[in-house]
Amino acid sequence: MFASVMGTGIVATAGASMPGLHAPATFVWALDAALLVFLVVAAVRRWTWTTVREQLADPVMAQFWGAPPMALMTVGTGALLLGSDWIGLPAALALDWTLWTLGTVFGLATSVLVPLRMIGSGERAFGGWLMPVVPPMVSAASGALLAQHLPEGPFRQAMVLGCYALFGVSLFATMVIVPQIWQRLVQHGLGAASTVPTLWIVLGPLGQSITAANLLSGVHVLPGQAAFGVLYGTITWGFALLWVATAATVTVRTARRGLPFALTWWSFVFPLGTLVTGTSALAARVPSPMFTGVAVVLYVGLVLAWITVALRTLGSSRTGASKPAVPPPVQAVRGTALPATGSA
C-alpha cells in the first residue's frame, strides 16, 4: 500500500507546477504525509523479520519493495515544494533531507538486492520488475531540488554529480528490463487481466528521468547541463507518449473484457504523475504551448485516475478485499510472475 503514498504524493507535487493549484496541492500533500505516517506505524507493528524474508523470497512481492523508498522521497519532495508554506522552509528542508537520505539508501538496496534475487530464477519479466530500480531516479530528481538549497561550492557539485550517478543507476537498469518486458508481451501475451496496470510502470523511470534531467540542469555546476536536460528530456518524452498510447489501448481493450480491481491499479497513478512532472519540467526549460498544454491534459487524467483508484481502494478496504497497511499475499503462477493483488 505504499504505492498509495506514491500516487497521492505525485498528485500533490505535480499540482505544485499547475497555475492556481498550489493551495489544494498542499492539502493533498498533508493528507499524503498523514497516510505515510499511518502506514509506517502499521508496518512496524505488523512486519517481522520472517515476513520480510518471505516477501523478499517471493519473485513477485520482492519487486514491490521499491515502493517504500519512493513513498518516503515523494513526501519529502512535497514538504519542500508545498509543505514549507505551513511548517517553514527550515523544517521542510530538514524533513526532506531526512526522507531523501532514508529513501536513497533504501532504494539503492532494492536496486541491487532484488535484481540479484532474479538471477537464475527463470521468471518472466513484467512491469513490476521496474519498481526496485526506479527509486534511484526518484532520488536524482528529489536531490536536484535539495541541491538548489546548498551553497555554491564543492558540496553542491558533489550533490549534483551524485544525483547524475543515481540517474545512471536507474536509467541503465531500465534499459535492460524494458526490452525483456516487451519480449514477454510479444511471445507470451498480456497474461492475467490484473497484471495489465503494471504496463504503466514503464512510464515511471521515463517520466522521472525527464524530471531529473531538467531539474539537475537548473543547478549550474557543470557545462552543458541545460542542453542535456532539454535534448534528453524531449527525446524520452516522445517515447513516453508512445508508451502511454500503447498502455492505454491495452488497458481499454482489457477493461471491455473485464478488469478486476487489484492494488496493481495504483500503477495507473504514480507513473503517469512522473510524466506530468517531466512535461512541466520541460515546459519550464522551453516555454512552449505544446508542453504546457500536454502537462495540463495529463494532470487532469492523473487526478481522475487518482480519484478512481483511491475510491476503489477504500471500498475494497471496507469489504476486506485488501489490507492497506501491509502488502497483501501474492497469488502468482510460478514462472509467469503474475501479481493478482500485489501493491504497485
C-alpha positions as CSV (number, residue, x, y, z in Angstrom):
1,M,0.0,0.0,0.0
2,F,3.0,2.4,0.0
3,A,2.1,2.8,-3.7
4,S,-0.9,4.8,-2.5
5,V,1.5,7.2,-0.8
6,M,3.4,7.5,-4.0
7,G,0.3,8.1,-6.0
8,T,-1.2,10.6,-3.7
9,G,2.2,12.4,-3.3
10,I,2.7,12.7,-7.1
11,V,-0.7,14.4,-7.4
12,A,0.4,17.0,-4.9
13,T,3.9,17.6,-6.3
14,A,2.7,17.7,-9.9
15,G,0.0,20.1,-8.8
16,A,2.7,22.4,-7.4
17,S,3.6,23.4,-11.0
18,M,0.0,24.0,-12.1
19,P,-1.3,27.5,-12.0
20,G,-3.8,28.1,-9.2
21,L,-3.4,24.7,-7.6
22,H,-0.7,25.4,-5.1
23,A,-3.1,25.6,-2.1
24,P,-5.2,22.5,-3.0
25,A,-1.9,20.6,-3.7
26,T,-0.7,21.5,-0.3
27,F,-3.7,19.9,1.3
28,V,-3.2,16.8,-0.7
29,W,0.4,16.7,0.5
30,A,-0.7,17.0,4.1
31,L,-3.1,14.0,3.5
32,D,-0.2,12.1,1.9
33,A,2.1,12.8,4.9
34,A,-0.5,11.5,7.3
35,L,-1.0,8.4,5.2
36,L,2.7,7.7,5.2
37,V,2.9,8.0,9.0
38,F,-0.1,5.6,9.3
39,L,1.4,3.0,7.0
40,V,4.9,3.2,8.6
41,V,3.4,2.7,12.1
42,A,1.2,-0.2,10.8
43,A,4.2,-1.7,9.0
44,V,6.4,-1.5,12.1
45,R,3.7,-3.2,14.2
46,R,2.9,-6.0,11.8
47,W,6.1,-6.8,9.9
48,T,8.6,-9.2,11.3
49,W,11.9,-10.4,10.0
50,T,10.2,-13.6,8.9
51,T,7.6,-11.7,7.0
52,V,10.2,-9.6,5.3
53,R,12.3,-12.6,4.3
54,E,9.2,-14.4,2.9
55,Q,8.3,-11.3,0.8
56,L,11.9,-10.9,-0.5
57,A,12.0,-14.6,-1.3
58,D,8.8,-14.3,-3.4
59,P,9.7,-13.4,-7.0
60,V,6.7,-11.1,-7.3
61,M,6.4,-9.4,-3.9
62,A,10.1,-8.7,-3.9
63,Q,9.6,-6.3,-6.7
64,F,7.3,-4.1,-4.7
65,W,9.8,-3.3,-2.1
66,G,10.7,-0.4,-4.3
67,A,7.6,1.3,-3.2
68,P,8.5,2.3,0.4
69,P,11.7,4.3,-0.5
70,M,9.8,6.1,-3.3
71,A,6.9,6.9,-0.9
72,L,9.4,8.4,1.6
73,M,11.0,10.7,-1.0
74,T,7.7,11.7,-2.6
75,V,6.5,13.0,0.8
76,G,9.9,14.7,1.3
77,T,9.7,16.5,-2.0
78,G,6.2,17.6,-1.3
79,A,7.4,19.1,2.0
80,L,9.9,21.2,0.2
81,L,7.6,22.3,-2.7
82,L,4.4,22.7,-0.7
83,G,4.7,22.0,3.0
84,S,7.2,24.8,3.6
85,D,4.2,27.2,3.4
86,W,2.8,25.6,6.6
87,I,5.9,24.4,8.5
88,G,8.5,26.8,7.3
89,L,11.5,26.3,5.0
90,P,14.0,25.1,7.6
91,A,11.6,22.4,8.9
92,A,10.7,21.4,5.3
93,L,14.4,21.1,4.4
94,A,15.2,19.1,7.4
95,L,12.2,16.7,6.7
96,D,13.2,16.4,3.0
97,W,16.8,15.7,3.7
98,T,15.8,13.0,6.2
99,L,13.3,11.3,4.0
100,W,15.6,11.7,0.9
101,T,18.5,10.1,2.8
102,L,16.4,7.2,4.0
103,G,14.8,6.7,0.7
104,T,18.0,6.8,-1.2
105,V,19.8,4.3,1.0
106,F,16.7,2.0,0.9
107,G,16.3,2.5,-2.8
108,L,19.9,1.6,-3.6
109,A,19.5,-1.6,-1.6
110,T,16.4,-2.6,-3.5
111,S,18.0,-1.8,-6.9
112,V,20.9,-4.2,-6.1
113,L,19.3,-6.9,-4.0
114,V,16.1,-7.5,-5.8
115,P,17.6,-7.9,-9.3
116,L,20.2,-10.2,-7.8
117,R,17.3,-12.2,-6.4
118,M,16.0,-12.7,-10.0
119,I,19.3,-14.1,-11.4
120,G,18.7,-17.7,-12.3
121,S,15.1,-17.7,-11.2
122,G,13.7,-18.3,-14.6
123,E,10.9,-15.8,-14.0
124,R,9.5,-13.9,-16.9
125,A,9.7,-10.1,-16.7
126,F,6.6,-7.9,-16.1
127,G,6.2,-4.2,-15.3
128,G,6.7,-4.7,-11.6
129,W,10.4,-5.6,-12.3
130,L,11.0,-1.8,-12.7
131,M,9.8,-1.0,-9.2
132,P,13.0,-1.8,-7.3
133,V,15.2,0.1,-9.8
134,V,13.2,3.3,-10.1
135,P,14.0,4.7,-6.6
136,P,17.5,6.0,-7.6
137,M,15.8,8.0,-10.3
138,V,13.4,9.5,-7.8
139,S,16.5,10.3,-5.6
140,A,18.1,12.1,-8.6
141,A,15.0,14.3,-9.2
142,S,14.4,15.0,-5.5
143,G,18.1,15.5,-4.9
144,A,18.2,18.2,-7.6
145,L,15.7,20.3,-5.6
146,L,17.8,19.9,-2.4
147,A,21.0,20.8,-4.3
148,Q,19.5,24.2,-5.1
149,H,19.5,25.0,-1.4
150,L,23.1,24.1,-0.9
151,P,25.7,26.9,-1.0
152,E,27.8,27.1,-4.2
153,G,31.0,25.1,-4.0
154,P,32.2,21.5,-3.6
155,F,29.2,20.3,-1.6
156,R,26.7,21.4,-4.2
157,Q,28.8,20.0,-7.0
158,A,29.2,16.7,-5.2
159,M,25.4,16.5,-4.7
160,V,24.7,17.1,-8.4
161,L,27.3,14.6,-9.5
162,G,25.9,12.1,-7.1
163,C,22.4,12.7,-8.5
164,Y,23.7,12.1,-12.0
165,A,25.2,8.8,-10.8
166,L,21.9,7.8,-9.3
167,F,20.3,8.8,-12.6
168,G,22.6,6.4,-14.4
169,V,21.9,3.5,-12.0
170,S,18.1,3.7,-12.7
171,L,18.4,4.6,-16.4
172,F,20.6,1.7,-17.5
173,A,18.8,-0.8,-15.3
174,T,15.6,0.3,-17.0
175,M,17.2,-0.1,-20.4
176,V,17.9,-3.7,-19.5
177,I,14.5,-4.5,-18.2
178,V,12.1,-2.8,-20.6
179,P,13.2,-5.0,-23.6
180,Q,12.5,-8.1,-21.5
181,I,9.0,-6.8,-20.8
182,W,8.4,-6.1,-24.4
183,Q,9.7,-9.6,-25.4
184,R,7.4,-11.2,-22.9
185,L,4.4,-9.4,-24.3
186,V,5.3,-10.4,-27.9
187,Q,6.0,-14.0,-27.0
188,H,3.5,-14.7,-24.2
189,G,0.8,-12.1,-24.5
190,L,-0.6,-10.0,-21.7
191,G,-1.3,-12.7,-19.1
192,A,-3.9,-12.2,-16.4
193,A,-6.0,-9.0,-16.6
194,S,-4.8,-7.9,-13.1
195,T,-1.3,-7.5,-14.5
196,V,-2.3,-5.1,-17.2
197,P,-2.0,-2.0,-15.0
198,T,1.7,-2.8,-14.4
199,L,2.4,-1.9,-18.0
200,W,2.1,1.7,-16.9
201,I,5.0,1.3,-14.5
202,V,7.3,1.7,-17.6
203,L,6.3,5.4,-17.5
204,G,7.8,5.7,-14.0
205,P,11.5,5.7,-15.0
206,L,10.8,7.5,-18.2
207,G,8.9,10.4,-16.7
208,Q,11.1,10.6,-13.6
209,S,14.2,10.7,-15.8
210,I,12.8,13.7,-17.8
211,T,12.1,15.4,-14.5
212,A,15.5,14.6,-13.1
213,A,17.4,15.7,-16.2
214,N,15.7,19.1,-16.3
215,L,15.8,19.8,-12.6
216,L,19.5,18.9,-12.5
217,S,20.1,21.2,-15.4
218,G,18.8,24.1,-13.3
219,V,21.7,23.6,-10.8
220,H,24.6,25.1,-12.7
221,V,27.7,23.3,-11.7
222,L,28.7,21.6,-15.0
223,P,28.9,22.8,-18.6
224,G,26.2,21.7,-21.0
225,Q,23.6,20.7,-18.3
226,A,20.8,22.8,-19.8
227,A,21.3,21.3,-23.2
228,F,21.4,17.8,-21.9
229,G,18.1,18.2,-20.0
230,V,16.2,19.5,-22.9
231,L,17.6,17.1,-25.5
232,Y,17.3,14.0,-23.4
233,G,14.0,15.1,-22.0
234,T,12.4,15.8,-25.3
235,I,13.6,12.5,-26.9
236,T,12.4,10.5,-23.9
237,W,9.2,12.4,-23.7
238,G,8.3,11.3,-27.3
239,F,8.8,7.6,-26.4
240,A,6.9,8.1,-23.1
241,L,3.9,9.4,-25.1
242,L,4.1,6.4,-27.4
243,W,4.1,4.1,-24.3
244,V,1.0,6.0,-23.0
245,A,-0.8,5.3,-26.2
246,T,0.2,1.6,-26.1
247,A,-0.7,1.1,-22.5
248,A,-3.9,3.0,-22.7
249,T,-5.0,0.9,-25.8
250,V,-4.2,-2.4,-24.0
251,T,-6.0,-1.2,-20.8
252,V,-9.2,-0.2,-22.7
253,R,-9.3,-3.5,-24.5
254,T,-8.8,-5.4,-21.3
255,A,-11.4,-3.3,-19.5
256,R,-14.0,-4.2,-22.1
257,R,-13.5,-7.9,-21.3
258,G,-13.3,-7.2,-17.6
259,L,-10.5,-5.6,-15.5
260,P,-11.0,-6.7,-11.8
261,F,-9.8,-4.3,-9.2
262,A,-6.5,-5.1,-7.5
263,L,-3.9,-2.9,-5.8
264,T,-1.9,-3.0,-9.0
265,W,-4.4,-0.3,-10.1
266,W,-2.1,2.2,-8.3
267,S,0.2,1.6,-11.3
268,F,-2.1,3.9,-13.2
269,V,-1.2,6.8,-10.9
270,F,2.4,7.4,-9.9
271,P,3.9,6.6,-13.3
272,L,1.5,8.9,-15.1
273,G,2.3,11.6,-12.5
274,T,6.0,11.4,-13.3
275,L,5.2,12.2,-16.9
276,V,3.3,15.2,-15.7
277,T,6.2,16.5,-13.7
278,G,8.6,15.7,-16.6
279,T,6.4,17.6,-19.0
280,S,6.1,20.5,-16.6
281,A,9.9,20.5,-16.2
282,L,10.4,20.7,-20.0
283,A,7.8,23.5,-20.1
284,A,9.9,25.4,-17.6
285,R,13.1,25.0,-19.6
286,V,11.5,25.5,-23.1
287,P,8.4,27.8,-22.8
288,S,6.1,26.1,-25.3
289,P,2.3,25.9,-25.5
290,M,2.8,22.3,-26.6
291,F,4.5,21.2,-23.3
292,T,2.2,23.4,-21.2
293,G,-1.0,22.1,-22.8
294,V,0.0,18.5,-22.6
295,A,1.0,18.9,-19.0
296,V,-2.4,20.2,-18.1
297,V,-4.2,17.4,-20.0
298,L,-2.0,14.8,-18.4
299,Y,-2.7,16.3,-15.0
300,V,-6.4,16.1,-15.4
301,G,-6.0,12.4,-16.3
302,L,-3.8,11.9,-13.3
303,V,-6.4,13.4,-10.9
304,L,-9.2,11.3,-12.4
305,A,-7.1,8.2,-12.1
306,W,-6.2,9.0,-8.5
307,I,-9.8,9.6,-7.5
308,T,-10.9,6.4,-9.2
309,V,-8.2,4.2,-7.7
310,A,-8.4,5.8,-4.2
311,L,-12.2,5.3,-4.0
312,R,-11.9,1.7,-5.2
313,T,-9.1,1.1,-2.6
314,L,-11.2,2.5,0.2
315,G,-14.2,0.4,-0.9
316,S,-12.1,-2.8,-1.0
317,S,-10.6,-2.0,2.4
318,R,-14.0,-1.7,4.0
319,T,-15.1,-5.0,2.5
320,G,-11.9,-6.7,3.5
321,A,-10.8,-7.3,-0.1
322,S,-7.4,-5.7,0.6
323,K,-5.2,-4.9,3.5
324,P,-3.9,-1.3,3.0
325,A,-1.4,-1.4,5.9
326,V,0.8,-4.1,4.6
327,P,1.5,-5.7,1.2
328,P,-1.1,-8.5,0.7
329,P,-0.2,-12.0,-0.1
330,V,0.7,-12.9,-3.6
331,Q,-1.4,-15.2,-5.8
332,A,1.0,-15.9,-8.6
333,V,1.6,-18.7,-11.0
334,R,5.2,-19.8,-10.7
335,G,7.1,-19.0,-13.9
336,T,4.7,-16.3,-15.0
337,A,5.2,-13.7,-12.3
338,L,1.6,-12.5,-12.2
339,P,0.7,-10.5,-9.1
340,A,-3.0,-10.9,-8.5
341,T,-3.3,-8.3,-5.8
342,G,0.2,-7.0,-5.1
343,S,0.7,-3.4,-4.4
344,A,2.2,-1.4,-7.2
